[in-house]
Amino acid sequence: MPVHSVTPRSSTEITHYDLDTDVLVVGYGCAGAAAAFEAARTGARVLVLDRAGGPGGSSAMSGGEIYLGGGTPIQTACGFDDTPADMAAYLGAALGPGADTAKIADYCEHSVEHFHWLVDRGVPFKPSLWDAPAWVPPTDDGLMWLGENSWPFTEIARPAPRGHRPTANDFGGRLLMQCLTAATESAGVTTLFDTAATALILAGDGTVTGVVARQYGRELTIRVRRGCVLTTGGFVDNDEMLAAHAPLLLGHTKVSAGTDDGSGIRMAQAAGAAVRHMATGQVGISLIPGLAARGILVNDKGQRFVNEDTYPGRIGQAALFTQGMRVWVVVDEEAFEAVPEEQRWGVQPTHMADTADELGAAMDLPPGALAATLHRYNEFAAAGTDPDRHKAARWLRPLRTPLAAIDVRAGIRPPAEAGDRRGTGASVFTLGGLHTDAHGRVLDIDGAAMPGLFAAGRAAVNLHGQGYISGTSLGDGTFFGRRAGVAAAQG
């Protein structure tokens, strides 16, 4: 995408405003919808603009998981007794170095309330559990594990599943956004599509008093009387920003609606905003979690490098950031057939052999490396323990010849489309963004709140450090989007 100037405009230069509103929300994904709804509920006039032709953004394309816990009705119905303290302990560890523990504690303490807020907006959740590793369960079950029952987290917090899924088969993001946009529209919010914000308008004291935008090649000026909320997403679609901040994310499949160009982040930076964790990102690895859990994951040295039953996004980060995506899933026939065909998403082995040595040679691994790793793993599996990687006993079973390997760089696509092409095996998005406080106020480089400017969703950093867990984008975005909307309406 072309990079345009985002230098702020002085309010003294603006002689005419095309539109006037109390609160302006820039971006109409889940964070923008939540911010707009809460701002409108205070009685403020709210305008939402989005560069796309309608609402949804990356939120509508997502699996729909929302990370909630602390004792929600869905958890209770499925027989789990969770607490905000256990939830916070897990997230503090899983979201990695740099995670904001104060915001995590806040989020967890109010998680049950946030669940009810979503339900009140019409988001449905079925009180049933999908009890196996998965990116997206092939059912409409309303609860799923997201690594809470895997090592090392089992030693940090009492496990409880917290992935809450709207009642939809397959991906639930579209249903979530349908519910949120219906609620927002019913609150009286005005919308303006095919309109891209290009710069902030600042008063002499630095207060954000408006936004400059473009619609069909025409410049618009929008007067903002109380607050502007940036919910424009991350910057995975901006290769210049990736090269400057997160070069390891370059060259991979981008997880976005195609509009995560960092424009909101850049506009705020140009006005003096601080940013955090710009080098961080999430990695969706092209593997079937059910196959990985039943087999072993090895690198190009034939060595295991992570417990295969953990949250697959954690596997993805380890694969990209420590192994350069040179990763294979090794299974036997029983492990492969244990995953129903429809749940394999068309994935087929890329290498097959009668012995571990032959398979290792086909994978171009060091001689004897795979056989040694497999022998050690099988001994541990027979004993029901995994001292090397701490995979749960449920998934431990000796792997027997013949064997197969799946190169994750082959990707996930129907066999007829795969041919002999090989990509990187990674699908990525950014986690870094604007530094905000617990109410969504954007902070400058001195840590002071910038008057009139707020942010939420992937344009901001709230919970995340270097790690990521599915559902924290939608959970974080809607929760802190609500906060930002209320604060912006208060001016």
Salt bridges, closest charged atoms under 4 A:
GLU13 OE1 - ARG9 NE 3.87
ASP18 OD1 - HIS16 NE2 3.37
ASP20 OD1 - ARG45 NH2 2.87
ASP20 OD2 - ARG225 NH2 2.82
ASP22 OD1 - ARG45 NH2 3.08
ASP22 OD2 - ARG226 NH2 3.80
GLU38 OE2 - ARG41 NH2 3.13
GLU38 OE2 - ARG482 NE 3.20
ASP81 OD2 - ARG158 NH1 3.89
ASP82 OD2 - ARG162 NE 2.70
ASP86 OD2 - ARG158 NE 3.14
ASP106 OD1 - HIS110 ND1 3.02
ASP106 OD2 - ARG483 NH1 2.85
GLU113 OE2 - ARG482 NH2 2.92
ASP131 OD2 - ARG394 NH1 3.62
ASP140 OD1 - LYS126 NZ 2.91
GLU219 OE2 - ARG9 NH2 3.21
ASP239 OD1 - LYS254 NZ 2.78
ASP261 OD2 - ARG51 NH1 2.55
ASP300 OD1 - LYS301 NZ 3.83
ASP300 OD2 - ARG326 NE 2.65
GLU308 OE1 - ARG304 NH2 2.79
GLU308 OE1 - LYS391 NZ 3.68
ASP332 OD1 - ARG397 NH2 2.72
GLU334 OE1 - ARG397 NH1 3.43
GLU337 OE1 - ARG344 NH2 3.39
GLU379 OE2 - HIS375 NE2 3.31
ASP386 OD2 - ARG304 NH2 2.92
ASP388 OD2 - ARG376 NE 2.55
ASP407 OD1 - ARG409 NE 3.09
ASP407 OD2 - ARG422 NH1 2.90
ASP437 OD2 - ARG441 NE 2.70
